Amino acid sequence: MAVADEDGGASARPKRADAVRNQQTLLAAAAEVFVTSGVDAPIREIAKRAGVGMGTIYRHFPTRADLVVAVYRHQVEACAEAGPALLAEEESPFTALERWVDLFVDFLVTKHGLADALRSDSGGFEALHAYFLDRLVPVCGQLLDAAVGAGEARPGIEPYELMRGVGNLCVGRDDDSRYDPRRLVDLLLRGLRGTRSSS
């Protein structure tokens, strides 16, 4: 079902496991290229990174907007799945939160240019934004609750607030090479950590 969504709903038939793997490899490669070159990067650059022909990309994603949307959804799912996995593997819930926020920043960089790519379909962008919030706000909330419960984070911060704050800090990264949002995100997280509460 999720794979059909990533293909723009073109096919309702389930895909073979190798076809799904190939598409995931292609989406991961496209995400990496978008991070370094933006969503307007040449398709041949994505094909080279993925190790496939350009025809393979166009067969899966007839337009650039189709590809950008699929990468967006792929990255949202990766962020959503990473939250519980990080909580399970990290000794400190706050460390899990820090690592997740780092992934979230990567996602926000990948997402740059999405609005321009979808300018002709504002309704599609709104639907993607709702999907993004539905999937990621609860994951951020789970991480925050765990960190607060362990006495590692200040209580009272809403997950949407944190995500919005991180997102705002990432604005402008592409307009100024001297600006590194991760430095300010780190300061934000230090403030969230504060001192352990005795109450």
N, C-alpha and C positions, 0 to 999 in steps of 0.2 A: 504493500500500500504506500509506504513512504517513498519507495523508489519511483512508483508511478507519479507521485506528486512532484518529485525532483525533475522528472522528464516533462513537466508541464501537463501531466494527465493524458498524454497522447496514447498510452497503452494501458489497458486494464489487466492484461495477462501478466502473471508473475514472471520474473526474469530468472534465467539460470544463474546458479551461484557464481560461475566464472564471469558472467556478464555483469553482475552486481559488483563483483570485485574490481573489474576493469573500470566501471563507471566511478567507483569510489576513488580509485587511483587517479583517474582523470580529474575529478573534482578537487582532490587534494593538490594536484599539480597546478590547477587553475588558481586555487586559493593562494599558493605560494607566489605565483607570478603576479597576481593582483596586489599582494603585499608590496612587492618590489617595484612594479611597473604601473599599477593602477588598473582599473577595469577596462581601459582602452588599449591595453597591451595587445600586440599582434597575436592572432590565433595561432600562427606558426610557432610562436614562442611557447605557448601552452602545449601545443602538440609535441614539440621537442622535449619539454620537461616531462611530459607524461609518457614519452616513448611510443606515440601513436601517430598515424597519419592525420592530416587535417580533415579528410573525409570522415574519419571516425567521429571527430568532434561534431561536425555538422550533422551527421546522422543522428546523434543523440540530442543535439541542441541546435536547431535550425537557425536561431538568431542569437546575437550576443546577449540580449536580454534574457533569453532562456537559460543561457549558461550562467549569467550573473545570479539569477534567482536560485538556480540549483546549487551554486556555491554558497550562497547566503544560507539556504536551508541546511546544507551539509554542515556548515560551520556552527549553526545554531544547535543542531543535534549533537555535534561533537562537544560543545560547551555544556549542554544539558547532561550528557552521559558522564562527563568528567567530574562533575560535582560529587556525586555519591562515591565514585571510584577514589577520588582524592581523600575524602573523609575516611574511607576504609584503610587506605595505605599510609596516611600520615599520622604520626604520633600526636601531633598538636592540631586541633581543629583550626586554629588561626593560621598555621602554616598551610593547611588545605585551602583556606579562604584566599591567602596570598597567591598561591599557585593558580587558583581558579581565576582570580582577577587578572593575572598575567595572561591567561588564555583569552579572557574576555577582551583585554586590550588588543591582542592579536586579531580577534574577530572584528573589533571596531575598525581597525586599520584595513582589513579585507573589505569591510562593508563600504569604505569610502568610494564614492562615485555611483552607488546604487541608484540614488534618486535620479541622477542624470540619465542613467541607462534605462530607467523606467518612466521617463518623462511622459511618454505617450500613453501610459497606463497608470494614472495616479491611484485608481482603485486597487490595482495589484500591489502597489507599494504599501497602501494602508493595510491590506490583508497580511502582508509580510510583517509589518510592524506589530500587528496584533499577535501573530504567531510567535514572534520573537519574545514578546512580553509573557505570553501564556507559558512558553517553555522555560524561560530563563529566570523570571522573578521568583518562582517557587524554589528553584535550585539555589539561588543566591540566599533566599530566606533560610533554607536548611543549613547552609554553611554558617550564616550569621548566628542562627539559634545555637548551633553547636559551639561556636566560639564564645558566645555570651554565657552559655551554660557551663563552660569550662573556666569561666572567669578571665578569659583572654581578650575580651572585647567589651567596650562600653555598651550597656543596654540602651534601647530607645531609638536605634537607627533602623529605619525601614529598608528592606532590600531594594525597593524601587529607587529610594533616595541615593543609596550607594551606587547603584548602576548608573543613575542619571549623573551623579557627580563625576564618576569615572569617565562617562561619555563626554561630558562637557570639557574635561581636561584634555581629551584626545582631539578636540576640535582645533584646527589650525596647524596640525602637525605637517600637513602637506604644503602649507603656504610658507613655512619657515624652517629651513634645514637646521637652524640653531636650536629649535624647540624640541625637547624630548619629554613627551607626556609621562613617560614611566617614572621620571624623577619626582614629578608632582603627585602621581598616583601613589608612589611610595610614601610621601609625606602624608597624604590622606589616610593611608592605612596605619601609619604610626599614630596619627591622631585618634583613629578608631580604636586602636589597641589601648592607648592611654596607660593608666595604672590599674592594677588589679583592684577590684572593688571589695571592700570588707563587709559591705552590707548585703 
